[in-house]
Amino acid sequence: MKLHELKPNIGATHRRRRVGCGYAAGQGKTCGRGTKGQKSRAGWGGKLYFQGGNLPFYRRLPFRRGEGMHSINRVEYNEFNVDDLARCFAANDEVTSETMNNKNMLGKSQKPVVILGTGEINVPLTVKVNRVSKTAREKIEAAGGSVELIA
């Protein structure tokens, strides 16, 4: 079977109805649209947000700028796991936002840094960041490192 041999199934397609060709055809004069009114006019229908003249749903919602419905006071962090620190830093190194920025780890250097607890760490590090999860603190201190929070 070749591409030019493909055909739709029998009965799947219909001939286009030719309307307005005299009253004997059954679709003459008003062409099955009835008389007068919005739906009888040319160009009616297919309006994307039209809801019968009601105020459209998207206009009933509150007007909010930005990326979705997020709190304007939300703090976005540069997120790292403890296995990222073990991979990028040697033993007894100091981990700060400046040293991470020097190693091109930060996406946006203005954002605060948070350390999360996924993975394993076996090198002692001195971590000075804005936030540390409970499991990350336990893993860093178990490896012989220390954690200090900065404002």
HELIX and SHEET records of a PDB file:
HELIX    1   1 LEU A    3  GLU A    5  5                                   3    
HELIX    2   2 TYR A   23  ALA A   25  5                                   3    
HELIX    3   3 GLN A   38  SER A   40  5                                   3    
HELIX    4   4 PHE A   57  ARG A   60  1                                   4    
HELIX    5   5 VAL A   82  CYS A   88  1                                   7    
HELIX    6   6 SER A   97  ASN A  102  1                                   6    
HELIX    7   7 LYS A  134  ALA A  142  1                                   9    
SHEET    1   A 3 ASN A  78  ASN A  81  0                                        
SHEET    2   A 3 VAL A 113  LEU A 116  1                                        
SHEET    3   A 3 ARG A 131  VAL A 132  1                                        
SHEET    1   B 3 GLU A  94  VAL A  95  0                                        
SHEET    2   B 3 THR A 126  VAL A 129  1                                        
SHEET    3   B 3 SER A 146  LEU A 149  1                                        
END                                                                             
